Amino acid sequence: MSPRRLPEKASATLFAALGDEIRLRLVVRLARGESLSITELASGTGITRQAVTRHLHVLAGAGLAHGSRRGREQRWSLDRRQMEQARAFLDRISRQWDGALARLKAAVEGDSGEQE
C-alpha cells in the first residue's frame, strides 16, 4: 500500500481507532518515540492495565501500534508508516476540498461579474 493511497476501508478502521479519546492519548504518548510497557502507559491515567491492553489491541488491529516482548514485558511502539499514510489520506481530502472551494469561488465571482 503506497503512502499516497490509503484505501477507504483501511482508512475507516484507522480513523475509528483514533476516534476514541483513550486510544488517541495512547497514540500521543507512543508518538514521543520510545516503546512503553502497558504499566507505563497506564501509569497516571486512571485506566486499568487491562483497559489499556484492549485499546492497544484495537490500535494494533488498525496497524497503528505493535507490541514486542522484551523479557517478561510487552513493549508497545507506534507504527509511523501508518500515521504517514493517514496524513497522506487527509492531505488528499484537503486538496479535494481546496479544489471544490476554488471552483465555487470562481463560479460565484463569475456570476457576480455578469450582474453588474
C-alpha positions as CSV (number, residue, x, y, z in Angstrom):
1,M,0.0,0.0,0.0
2,S,1.6,3.3,-1.1
3,P,1.7,6.2,1.3
4,R,-0.3,8.3,-1.2
5,R,-3.3,6.0,-1.5
6,L,-4.8,4.5,1.7
7,P,-7.9,2.5,0.7
8,E,-11.1,3.9,2.3
9,K,-11.9,0.7,4.2
10,A,-8.4,0.7,5.9
11,S,-8.8,4.5,6.5
12,A,-12.2,3.9,8.2
13,T,-10.6,1.3,10.6
14,L,-7.6,3.6,11.3
15,F,-9.7,6.7,12.0
16,A,-12.2,4.7,14.0
17,A,-9.3,3.6,16.2
18,L,-8.1,7.2,16.5
19,G,-11.6,8.3,17.3
20,D,-11.5,7.1,20.9
21,E,-10.1,9.6,23.4
22,I,-8.2,7.0,25.4
23,R,-6.6,5.5,22.2
24,L,-5.7,8.9,21.0
25,R,-4.0,9.6,24.3
26,L,-2.1,6.4,23.9
27,V,-1.0,7.3,20.4
28,V,0.2,10.7,21.7
29,R,2.3,9.0,24.4
30,L,3.7,6.5,21.9
31,A,4.5,9.2,19.4
32,R,7.2,10.5,21.7
33,G,9.3,7.8,20.2
34,E,10.1,5.3,22.9
35,S,8.5,1.9,23.3
36,L,6.4,1.7,26.5
37,S,5.1,-1.1,28.6
38,I,1.4,-1.5,29.4
39,T,2.2,-0.5,33.0
40,E,4.0,2.7,31.8
41,L,1.1,3.5,29.5
42,A,-1.5,3.0,32.3
43,S,0.5,5.0,34.9
44,G,-1.1,8.2,36.0
45,T,-4.1,7.8,33.7
46,G,-6.7,6.2,36.0
47,I,-7.1,3.5,33.3
48,T,-6.5,-0.1,34.2
49,R,-3.8,-2.1,32.5
50,Q,-6.5,-4.4,31.2
51,A,-8.3,-1.5,29.6
52,V,-5.0,-0.2,28.1
53,T,-4.3,-3.6,26.7
54,R,-7.7,-3.8,25.0
55,H,-7.1,-0.3,23.5
56,L,-3.6,-1.3,22.3
57,H,-5.0,-4.3,20.6
58,V,-7.5,-2.1,18.7
59,L,-4.6,0.2,17.7
60,A,-2.6,-2.8,16.6
61,G,-5.6,-4.1,14.6
62,A,-5.7,-0.8,12.7
63,G,-1.9,-1.0,12.1
64,L,-1.1,1.9,14.3
65,A,0.9,0.2,17.1
66,H,2.7,-3.1,17.6
67,G,3.9,-4.9,20.7
68,S,7.1,-6.8,21.1
69,R,8.4,-8.9,24.0
70,R,11.4,-7.6,26.0
71,G,12.0,-10.2,28.7
72,R,8.8,-10.7,30.6
73,E,7.4,-7.4,29.4
74,Q,5.4,-6.5,26.4
75,R,6.6,-3.1,25.0
76,W,4.5,-1.1,22.6
77,S,5.5,1.2,19.8
78,L,3.8,3.4,17.2
79,D,3.9,2.4,13.6
80,R,4.9,5.7,12.0
81,R,4.3,4.4,8.4
82,Q,0.6,4.0,9.1
83,M,0.5,7.5,10.6
84,E,2.1,8.8,7.5
85,Q,-0.5,7.1,5.3
86,A,-3.2,8.6,7.4
87,R,-1.7,12.0,7.0
88,A,-1.4,11.5,3.2
89,F,-5.0,10.4,3.1
90,L,-6.1,13.6,4.9
91,D,-3.9,15.7,2.7
92,R,-5.6,14.2,-0.4
93,I,-9.1,15.1,1.0
94,S,-7.8,18.6,1.9
95,R,-6.7,19.1,-1.7
96,Q,-10.1,17.9,-3.0
97,W,-11.8,20.4,-0.7
98,D,-9.5,23.2,-1.8
99,G,-10.3,22.4,-5.4
100,A,-14.0,22.4,-4.7
101,L,-13.9,25.7,-2.9
102,A,-11.8,27.3,-5.7
103,R,-14.4,26.2,-8.2
104,L,-17.2,27.5,-6.0
105,K,-15.4,30.8,-5.6
106,A,-14.8,31.1,-9.4
107,A,-18.5,30.3,-10.1
108,V,-19.8,32.8,-7.5
109,E,-17.4,35.5,-8.7
110,G,-18.2,34.8,-12.3
111,D,-22.0,35.2,-11.6
112,S,-21.3,38.4,-9.6
113,G,-19.4,39.9,-12.5
114,E,-22.3,39.2,-15.0
115,Q,-24.9,41.0,-12.9
116,E,-23.1,44.3,-12.7
